[in-house]
Amino acid sequence: MHKTLRARSGLKTFVLAEYQTGYIFNFKFYTGQLVRELKSNALRIFGSLVLHSSKDLLQKGRTLFLDN
């Protein structure tokens, strides 16, 4: 690896929570491996993670805010 490039490894955590109370509806750990249930031709992996994590809350009058 070139010394100016950093190694990208580790664990990313995606948490779907209610912002006032902190109640966690769902969470996912992403390690860089594509998971069959999250594959989508239209979305990249992170968009698929968001939709998969929030599928039980869709069409219930909720507003989704994202932060990276």
PDB file of N, CA, C and O in Angstrom:
ATOM      1  N   MET A   1       0.844  -1.166   0.000  1.00  0.00           N
ATOM      2  CA  MET A   1       0.000   0.000   0.000  1.00  0.00           C
ATOM      3  C   MET A   1       0.897   1.240   0.000  1.00  0.00           C
ATOM      4  O   MET A   1       1.941   1.270   0.652  1.00  0.00           O
ATOM      5  N   HIS A   2       0.478   2.231  -0.725  1.00  0.00           N
ATOM      6  CA  HIS A   2       1.203   3.500  -0.779  1.00  0.00           C
ATOM      7  C   HIS A   2       1.117   4.177   0.581  1.00  0.00           C
ATOM      8  O   HIS A   2       0.055   4.174   1.205  1.00  0.00           O
ATOM      9  N   LYS A   3       2.216   4.755   1.048  1.00  0.00           N
ATOM     10  CA  LYS A   3       2.233   5.290   2.416  1.00  0.00           C
ATOM     11  C   LYS A   3       1.314   6.488   2.634  1.00  0.00           C
ATOM     12  O   LYS A   3       1.016   6.819   3.782  1.00  0.00           O
ATOM     13  N   THR A   4       0.852   7.154   1.563  1.00  0.00           N
ATOM     14  CA  THR A   4      -0.072   8.276   1.749  1.00  0.00           C
ATOM     15  C   THR A   4      -1.526   7.827   1.793  1.00  0.00           C
ATOM     16  O   THR A   4      -2.411   8.616   2.123  1.00  0.00           O
ATOM     17  N   LEU A   5      -1.774   6.571   1.464  1.00  0.00           N
ATOM     18  CA  LEU A   5      -3.141   6.049   1.531  1.00  0.00           C
ATOM     19  C   LEU A   5      -3.352   5.388   2.883  1.00  0.00           C
ATOM     20  O   LEU A   5      -2.527   4.591   3.330  1.00  0.00           O
ATOM     21  N   ARG A   6      -4.440   5.716   3.518  1.00  0.00           N
ATOM     22  CA  ARG A   6      -4.715   5.085   4.799  1.00  0.00           C
ATOM     23  C   ARG A   6      -5.487   3.786   4.580  1.00  0.00           C
ATOM     24  O   ARG A   6      -6.234   3.650   3.611  1.00  0.00           O
ATOM     25  N   ALA A   7      -5.304   2.866   5.465  1.00  0.00           N
ATOM     26  CA  ALA A   7      -6.027   1.596   5.397  1.00  0.00           C
ATOM     27  C   ALA A   7      -7.443   1.823   5.904  1.00  0.00           C
ATOM     28  O   ALA A   7      -7.646   2.410   6.967  1.00  0.00           O
ATOM     29  N   ARG A   8      -8.397   1.364   5.153  1.00  0.00           N
ATOM     30  CA  ARG A   8      -9.797   1.488   5.571  1.00  0.00           C
ATOM     31  C   ARG A   8     -10.268   0.124   6.055  1.00  0.00           C
ATOM     32  O   ARG A   8     -10.515  -0.788   5.267  1.00  0.00           O
ATOM     33  N   SER A   9     -10.382   0.017   7.327  1.00  0.00           N
ATOM     34  CA  SER A   9     -10.860  -1.227   7.905  1.00  0.00           C
ATOM     35  C   SER A   9     -11.626  -0.887   9.166  1.00  0.00           C
ATOM     36  O   SER A   9     -11.599   0.246   9.646  1.00  0.00           O
ATOM     37  N   GLY A  10     -12.293  -1.867   9.679  1.00  0.00           N
ATOM     38  CA  GLY A  10     -13.013  -1.641  10.915  1.00  0.00           C
ATOM     39  C   GLY A  10     -14.494  -1.895  10.767  1.00  0.00           C
ATOM     40  O   GLY A  10     -14.936  -2.588   9.850  1.00  0.00           O
ATOM     41  N   LEU A  11     -15.238  -1.336  11.661  1.00  0.00           N
ATOM     42  CA  LEU A  11     -16.655  -1.596  11.789  1.00  0.00           C
ATOM     43  C   LEU A  11     -17.413  -0.280  11.732  1.00  0.00           C
ATOM     44  O   LEU A  11     -17.057   0.681  12.414  1.00  0.00           O
ATOM     45  N   LYS A  12     -18.455  -0.240  10.920  1.00  0.00           N
ATOM     46  CA  LYS A  12     -19.342   0.928  10.884  1.00  0.00           C
ATOM     47  C   LYS A  12     -20.647   0.515  11.553  1.00  0.00           C
ATOM     48  O   LYS A  12     -21.149  -0.587  11.332  1.00  0.00           O
ATOM     49  N   THR A  13     -21.181   1.397  12.361  1.00  0.00           N
ATOM     50  CA  THR A  13     -22.421   1.122  13.069  1.00  0.00           C
ATOM     51  C   THR A  13     -23.501   2.058  12.551  1.00  0.00           C
ATOM     52  O   THR A  13     -23.301   3.270  12.474  1.00  0.00           O
ATOM     53  N   PHE A  14     -24.640   1.492  12.197  1.00  0.00           N
ATOM     54  CA  PHE A  14     -25.799   2.260  11.761  1.00  0.00           C
ATOM     55  C   PHE A  14     -26.886   2.071  12.805  1.00  0.00           C
ATOM     56  O   PHE A  14     -27.295   0.945  13.089  1.00  0.00           O
ATOM     57  N   VAL A  15     -27.352   3.179  13.377  1.00  0.00           N
ATOM     58  CA  VAL A  15     -28.356   3.123  14.439  1.00  0.00           C
ATOM     59  C   VAL A  15     -29.566   3.928  14.006  1.00  0.00           C
ATOM     60  O   VAL A  15     -29.436   5.081  13.596  1.00  0.00           O
ATOM     61  N   LEU A  16     -30.737   3.327  14.094  1.00  0.00           N
ATOM     62  CA  LEU A  16     -31.998   4.007  13.824  1.00  0.00           C
ATOM     63  C   LEU A  16     -32.653   4.258  15.178  1.00  0.00           C
ATOM     64  O   LEU A  16     -33.144   3.330  15.821  1.00  0.00           O
ATOM     65  N   ALA A  17     -32.658   5.528  15.608  1.00  0.00           N
ATOM     66  CA  ALA A  17     -33.129   5.861  16.949  1.00  0.00           C
ATOM     67  C   ALA A  17     -34.034   7.080  16.916  1.00  0.00           C
ATOM     68  O   ALA A  17     -33.942   7.912  16.014  1.00  0.00           O
ATOM     69  N   GLU A  18     -34.902   7.178  17.902  1.00  0.00           N
ATOM     70  CA  GLU A  18     -35.759   8.340  18.089  1.00  0.00           C
ATOM     71  C   GLU A  18     -34.903   9.410  18.764  1.00  0.00           C
ATOM     72  O   GLU A  18     -34.268   9.140  19.783  1.00  0.00           O
ATOM     73  N   TYR A  19     -34.879  10.614  18.208  1.00  0.00           N
ATOM     74  CA  TYR A  19     -33.894  11.603  18.648  1.00  0.00           C
ATOM     75  C   TYR A  19     -34.166  12.201  20.025  1.00  0.00           C
ATOM     76  O   TYR A  19     -33.217  12.607  20.696  1.00  0.00           O
ATOM     77  N   GLN A  20     -35.407  12.273  20.475  1.00  0.00           N
ATOM     78  CA  GLN A  20     -35.685  12.893  21.772  1.00  0.00           C
ATOM     79  C   GLN A  20     -35.427  11.941  22.933  1.00  0.00           C
ATOM     80  O   GLN A  20     -34.869  12.341  23.954  1.00  0.00           O
ATOM     81  N   THR A  21     -35.826  10.701  22.782  1.00  0.00           N
ATOM     82  CA  THR A  21     -35.682   9.743  23.881  1.00  0.00           C
ATOM     83  C   THR A  21     -34.454   8.854  23.741  1.00  0.00           C
ATOM     84  O   THR A  21     -33.984   8.280  24.723  1.00  0.00           O
ATOM     85  N   GLY A  22     -33.933   8.740  22.519  1.00  0.00           N
ATOM     86  CA  GLY A  22     -32.804   7.851  22.278  1.00  0.00           C
ATOM     87  C   GLY A  22     -33.211   6.401  22.096  1.00  0.00           C
ATOM     88  O   GLY A  22     -32.354   5.520  22.023  1.00  0.00           O
ATOM     89  N   TYR A  23     -34.524   6.141  22.019  1.00  0.00           N
ATOM     90  CA  TYR A  23     -35.002   4.774  21.824  1.00  0.00           C
ATOM     91  C   TYR A  23     -34.452   4.221  20.512  1.00  0.00           C
ATOM     92  O   TYR A  23     -34.599   4.855  19.468  1.00  0.00           O
ATOM     93  N   ILE A  24     -33.824   3.055  20.551  1.00  0.00           N
ATOM     94  CA  ILE A  24     -33.234   2.443  19.360  1.00  0.00           C
ATOM     95  C   ILE A  24     -34.241   1.484  18.742  1.00  0.00           C
ATOM     96  O   ILE A  24     -34.657   0.508  19.367  1.00  0.00           O
ATOM     97  N   PHE A  25     -34.631   1.781  17.489  1.00  0.00           N
ATOM     98  CA  PHE A  25     -35.543   0.922  16.746  1.00  0.00           C
ATOM     99  C   PHE A  25     -34.803  -0.236  16.092  1.00  0.00           C
ATOM    100  O   PHE A  25     -35.307  -1.359  16.050  1.00  0.00           O
ATOM    101  N   ASN A  26     -33.608   0.039  15.584  1.00  0.00           N
ATOM    102  CA  ASN A  26     -32.868  -0.961  14.829  1.00  0.00           C
ATOM    103  C   ASN A  26     -31.408  -0.532  14.755  1.00  0.00           C
ATOM    104  O   ASN A  26     -31.101   0.656  14.845  1.00  0.00           O
ATOM    105  N   PHE A  27     -30.519  -1.490  14.591  1.00  0.00           N
ATOM    106  CA  PHE A  27     -29.113  -1.164  14.360  1.00  0.00           C
ATOM    107  C   PHE A  27     -28.475  -2.256  13.516  1.00  0.00           C
ATOM    108  O   PHE A  27     -28.905  -3.409  13.530  1.00  0.00           O
ATOM    109  N   LYS A  28     -27.455  -1.871  12.790  1.00  0.00           N
ATOM    110  CA  LYS A  28     -26.716  -2.792  11.927  1.00  0.00           C
ATOM    111  C   LYS A  28     -25.236  -2.508  12.084  1.00  0.00           C
ATOM    112  O   LYS A  28     -24.826  -1.364  12.276  1.00  0.00           O
ATOM    113  N   PHE A  29     -24.443  -3.560  11.999  1.00  0.00           N
ATOM    114  CA  PHE A  29     -22.997  -3.435  11.928  1.00  0.00           C
ATOM    115  C   PHE A  29     -22.582  -3.760  10.507  1.00  0.00           C
ATOM    116  O   PHE A  29     -23.030  -4.754   9.934  1.00  0.00           O
ATOM    117  N   TYR A  30     -21.727  -2.923   9.940  1.00  0.00           N
ATOM    118  CA  TYR A  30     -21.241  -3.131   8.580  1.00  0.00           C
ATOM    119  C   TYR A  30     -19.727  -3.270   8.631  1.00  0.00           C
ATOM    120  O   TYR A  30     -19.029  -2.388   9.133  1.00  0.00           O
ATOM    121  N   THR A  31     -19.223  -4.388   8.107  1.00  0.00           N
ATOM    122  CA  THR A  31     -17.788  -4.665   8.152  1.00  0.00           C
ATOM    123  C   THR A  31     -17.131  -4.592   6.786  1.00  0.00           C
ATOM    124  O   THR A  31     -15.943  -4.884   6.654  1.00  0.00           O
ATOM    125  N   GLY A  32     -17.891  -4.206   5.765  1.00  0.00           N
ATOM    126  CA  GLY A  32     -17.333  -4.124   4.427  1.00  0.00           C
ATOM    127  C   GLY A  32     -17.763  -5.264   3.530  1.00  0.00           C
ATOM    128  O   GLY A  32     -17.513  -5.237   2.325  1.00  0.00           O
ATOM    129  N   GLN A  33     -18.395  -6.247   4.095  1.00  0.00           N
ATOM    130  CA  GLN A  33     -18.876  -7.381   3.319  1.00  0.00           C
ATOM    131  C   GLN A  33     -20.299  -7.107   2.845  1.00  0.00           C
ATOM    132  O   GLN A  33     -21.137  -6.630   3.610  1.00  0.00           O
ATOM    133  N   LEU A  34     -20.561  -7.411   1.588  1.00  0.00           N
ATOM    134  CA  LEU A  34     -21.923  -7.264   1.077  1.00  0.00           C
ATOM    135  C   LEU A  34     -22.785  -8.392   1.612  1.00  0.00           C
ATOM    136  O   LEU A  34     -22.412  -9.564   1.549  1.00  0.00           O
ATOM    137  N   VAL A  35     -23.909  -8.032   2.122  1.00  0.00           N
ATOM    138  CA  VAL A  35     -24.858  -9.008   2.642  1.00  0.00           C
ATOM    139  C   VAL A  35     -25.959  -9.170   1.606  1.00  0.00           C
ATOM    140  O   VAL A  35     -26.476  -8.180   1.088  1.00  0.00           O
ATOM    141  N   ARG A  36     -26.316 -10.399   1.302  1.00  0.00           N
ATOM    142  CA  ARG A  36     -27.289 -10.673   0.247  1.00  0.00           C
ATOM    143  C   ARG A  36     -28.599  -9.918   0.447  1.00  0.00           C
ATOM    144  O   ARG A  36     -29.158  -9.404  -0.522  1.00  0.00           O
ATOM    145  N   GLU A  37     -29.098  -9.837   1.671  1.00  0.00           N
ATOM    146  CA  GLU A  37     -30.387  -9.169   1.920  1.00  0.00           C
ATOM    147  C   GLU A  37     -30.322  -7.669   1.679  1.00  0.00           C
ATOM    148  O   GLU A  37     -31.360  -7.032   1.502  1.00  0.00           O
ATOM    149  N   LEU A  38     -29.126  -7.092   1.668  1.00  0.00           N
ATOM    150  CA  LEU A  38     -28.992  -5.652   1.487  1.00  0.00           C
ATOM    151  C   LEU A  38     -28.643  -5.257   0.062  1.00  0.00           C
ATOM    152  O   LEU A  38     -28.604  -4.067  -0.249  1.00  0.00           O
ATOM    153  N   LYS A  39     -28.392  -6.212  -0.800  1.00  0.00           N
ATOM    154  CA  LYS A  39     -28.005  -5.886  -2.173  1.00  0.00           C
ATOM    155  C   LYS A  39     -29.151  -5.197  -2.897  1.00  0.00           C
ATOM    156  O   LYS A  39     -30.300  -5.632  -2.818  1.00  0.00           O
ATOM    157  N   SER A  40     -28.836  -4.140  -3.588  1.00  0.00           N
ATOM    158  CA  SER A  40     -29.818  -3.416  -4.375  1.00  0.00           C
ATOM    159  C   SER A  40     -29.126  -2.872  -5.609  1.00  0.00           C
ATOM    160  O   SER A  40     -28.031  -2.317  -5.515  1.00  0.00           O
ATOM    161  N   ASN A  41     -29.751  -3.027  -6.763  1.00  0.00           N
ATOM    162  CA  ASN A  41     -29.177  -2.490  -7.989  1.00  0.00           C
ATOM    163  C   ASN A  41     -29.310  -0.977  -8.041  1.00  0.00           C
ATOM    164  O   ASN A  41     -28.464  -0.305  -8.632  1.00  0.00           O
ATOM    165  N   ALA A  42     -30.356  -0.430  -7.434  1.00  0.00           N
ATOM    166  CA  ALA A  42     -30.626   1.002  -7.525  1.00  0.00           C
ATOM    167  C   ALA A  42     -29.850   1.813  -6.482  1.00  0.00           C
ATOM    168  O   ALA A  42     -29.559   2.988  -6.707  1.00  0.00           O
ATOM    169  N   LEU A  43     -29.520   1.204  -5.362  1.00  0.00           N
ATOM    170  CA  LEU A  43     -28.874   1.929  -4.263  1.00  0.00           C
ATOM    171  C   LEU A  43     -27.500   1.354  -3.968  1.00  0.00           C
ATOM    172  O   LEU A  43     -27.231   0.177  -4.211  1.00  0.00           O
ATOM    173  N   ARG A  44     -26.660   2.189  -3.452  1.00  0.00           N
ATOM    174  CA  ARG A  44     -25.385   1.693  -2.946  1.00  0.00           C
ATOM    175  C   ARG A  44     -25.632   1.032  -1.600  1.00  0.00           C
ATOM    176  O   ARG A  44     -26.746   1.078  -1.078  1.00  0.00           O
ATOM    177  N   ILE A  45     -24.616   0.427  -1.043  1.00  0.00           N
ATOM    178  CA  ILE A  45     -24.793  -0.360   0.171  1.00  0.00           C
ATOM    179  C   ILE A  45     -25.332   0.465   1.339  1.00  0.00           C
ATOM    180  O   ILE A  45     -26.152  -0.036   2.109  1.00  0.00           O
ATOM    181  N   PHE A  46     -24.895   1.715   1.489  1.00  0.00           N
ATOM    182  CA  PHE A  46     -25.353   2.501   2.636  1.00  0.00           C
ATOM    183  C   PHE A  46     -26.813   2.925   2.489  1.00  0.00           C
ATOM    184  O   PHE A  46     -27.543   2.969   3.479  1.00  0.00           O
ATOM    185  N   GLY A  47     -27.245   3.236   1.277  1.00  0.00           N
ATOM    186  CA  GLY A  47     -28.658   3.514   1.034  1.00  0.00           C
ATOM    187  C   GLY A  47     -29.512   2.298   1.312  1.00  0.00           C
ATOM    188  O   GLY A  47     -30.604   2.410   1.870  1.00  0.00           O
ATOM    189  N   SER A  48     -29.013   1.131   0.922  1.00  0.00           N
ATOM    190  CA  SER A  48     -29.723  -0.115   1.192  1.00  0.00           C
ATOM    191  C   SER A  48     -29.810  -0.383   2.691  1.00  0.00           C
ATOM    192  O   SER A  48     -30.838  -0.854   3.176  1.00  0.00           O
ATOM    193  N   LEU A  49     -28.742  -0.087   3.425  1.00  0.00           N
ATOM    194  CA  LEU A  49     -28.767  -0.260   4.879  1.00  0.00           C
ATOM    195  C   LEU A  49     -29.824   0.620   5.532  1.00  0.00           C
ATOM    196  O   LEU A  49     -30.538   0.173   6.430  1.00  0.00           O
ATOM    197  N   VAL A  50     -29.928   1.861   5.090  1.00  0.00           N
ATOM    198  CA  VAL A  50     -30.922   2.787   5.646  1.00  0.00           C
ATOM    199  C   VAL A  50     -32.331   2.269   5.377  1.00  0.00           C
ATOM    200  O   VAL A  50     -33.157   2.210   6.288  1.00  0.00           O
ATOM    201  N   LEU A  51     -32.606   1.895   4.136  1.00  0.00           N
ATOM    202  CA  LEU A  51     -33.947   1.401   3.805  1.00  0.00           C
ATOM    203  C   LEU A  51     -34.265   0.105   4.529  1.00  0.00           C
ATOM    204  O   LEU A  51     -35.381  -0.070   5.018  1.00  0.00           O
ATOM    205  N   HIS A  52     -33.316  -0.796   4.604  1.00  0.00           N
ATOM    206  CA  HIS A  52     -33.549  -2.069   5.288  1.00  0.00           C
ATOM    207  C   HIS A  52     -33.804  -1.843   6.785  1.00  0.00           C
ATOM    208  O   HIS A  52     -34.683  -2.479   7.366  1.00  0.00           O
ATOM    209  N   SER A  53     -33.044  -0.949   7.401  1.00  0.00           N
ATOM    210  CA  SER A  53     -33.195  -0.689   8.835  1.00  0.00           C
ATOM    211  C   SER A  53     -34.512  -0.012   9.177  1.00  0.00           C
ATOM    212  O   SER A  53     -35.048  -0.212  10.267  1.00  0.00           O
ATOM    213  N   SER A  54     -35.043   0.791   8.249  1.00  0.00           N
ATOM    214  CA  SER A  54     -36.257   1.562   8.537  1.00  0.00           C
ATOM    215  C   SER A  54     -37.514   0.974   7.915  1.00  0.00           C
ATOM    216  O   SER A  54     -38.567   1.610   7.966  1.00  0.00           O
ATOM    217  N   LYS A  55     -37.445  -0.208   7.335  1.00  0.00           N
ATOM    218  CA  LYS A  55     -38.600  -0.754   6.605  1.00  0.00           C
ATOM    219  C   LYS A  55     -39.844  -0.922   7.475  1.00  0.00           C
ATOM    220  O   LYS A  55     -40.959  -0.780   6.973  1.00  0.00           O
ATOM    221  N   ASP A  56     -39.685  -1.220   8.760  1.00  0.00           N
ATOM    222  CA  ASP A  56     -40.848  -1.386   9.639  1.00  0.00           C
ATOM    223  C   ASP A  56     -41.459  -0.051  10.067  1.00  0.00           C
ATOM    224  O   ASP A  56     -42.549  -0.032  10.637  1.00  0.00           O
ATOM    225  N   LEU A  57     -40.778   1.058   9.803  1.00  0.00           N
ATOM    226  CA  LEU A  57     -41.271   2.378  10.198  1.00  0.00           C
ATOM    227  C   LEU A  57     -41.820   3.181   9.028  1.00  0.00           C
ATOM    228  O   LEU A  57     -42.377   4.260   9.229  1.00  0.00           O
ATOM    229  N   LEU A  58     -41.673   2.675   7.815  1.00  0.00           N
ATOM    230  CA  LEU A  58     -42.141   3.402   6.638  1.00  0.00           C
ATOM    231  C   LEU A  58     -43.665   3.497   6.620  1.00  0.00           C
ATOM    232  O   LEU A  58     -44.353   2.613   7.130  1.00  0.00           O
ATOM    233  N   GLN A  59     -44.183   4.564   6.036  1.00  0.00           N
ATOM    234  CA  GLN A  59     -45.625   4.793   5.896  1.00  0.00           C
ATOM    235  C   GLN A  59     -46.334   4.912   7.243  1.00  0.00           C
ATOM    236  O   GLN A  59     -47.503   4.544   7.361  1.00  0.00           O
ATOM    237  N   LYS A  60     -45.642   5.419   8.252  1.00  0.00           N
ATOM    238  CA  LYS A  60     -46.251   5.599   9.571  1.00  0.00           C
ATOM    239  C   LYS A  60     -46.148   7.039  10.051  1.00  0.00           C
ATOM    240  O   LYS A  60     -46.243   7.305  11.249  1.00  0.00           O
ATOM    241  N   GLY A  61     -45.951   7.981   9.109  1.00  0.00           N
ATOM    242  CA  GLY A  61     -45.924   9.394   9.456  1.00  0.00           C
ATOM    243  C   GLY A  61     -44.659   9.861  10.146  1.00  0.00           C
ATOM    244  O   GLY A  61     -44.677  10.875  10.843  1.00  0.00           O
ATOM    245  N   ARG A  62     -43.589   9.161   9.971  1.00  0.00           N
ATOM    246  CA  ARG A  62     -42.326   9.536  10.606  1.00  0.00           C
ATOM    247  C   ARG A  62     -41.446  10.301   9.627  1.00  0.00           C
ATOM    248  O   ARG A  62     -41.606  10.174   8.413  1.00  0.00           O
ATOM    249  N   THR A  63     -40.526  11.086  10.147  1.00  0.00           N
ATOM    250  CA  THR A  63     -39.561  11.823   9.337  1.00  0.00           C
ATOM    251  C   THR A  63     -38.183  11.243   9.604  1.00  0.00           C
ATOM    252  O   THR A  63     -37.798  11.039  10.756  1.00  0.00           O
ATOM    253  N   LEU A  64     -37.448  10.983   8.546  1.00  0.00           N
ATOM    254  CA  LEU A  64     -36.126  10.387   8.665  1.00  0.00           C
ATOM    255  C   LEU A  64     -35.060  11.446   8.407  1.00  0.00           C
ATOM    256  O   LEU A  64     -35.060  12.089   7.357  1.00  0.00           O
ATOM    257  N   PHE A  65     -34.151  11.627   9.366  1.00  0.00           N
ATOM    258  CA  PHE A  65     -33.008  12.527   9.219  1.00  0.00           C
ATOM    259  C   PHE A  65     -31.749  11.682   9.227  1.00  0.00           C
ATOM    260  O   PHE A  65     -31.649  10.719   9.987  1.00  0.00           O
ATOM    261  N   LEU A  66     -30.791  12.036   8.387  1.00  0.00           N
ATOM    262  CA  LEU A  66     -29.541  11.284   8.303  1.00  0.00           C
ATOM    263  C   LEU A  66     -28.376  12.162   8.726  1.00  0.00           C
ATOM    264  O   LEU A  66     -28.366  13.368   8.480  1.00  0.00           O
ATOM    265  N   ASP A  67     -27.401  11.541   9.362  1.00  0.00           N
ATOM    266  CA  ASP A  67     -26.181  12.228   9.758  1.00  0.00           C
ATOM    267  C   ASP A  67     -25.030  11.268   9.503  1.00  0.00           C
ATOM    268  O   ASP A  67     -25.148  10.064   9.730  1.00  0.00           O
ATOM    269  N   ASN A  68     -23.912  11.815   9.027  1.00  0.00           N
ATOM    270  CA  ASN A  68     -22.784  10.905   8.788  1.00  0.00           C
ATOM    271  C   ASN A  68     -21.629  11.214   9.680  1.00  0.00           C
ATOM    272  O   ASN A  68     -20.598  10.545   9.610  1.00  0.00           O
TER     273      ASN A  68
END
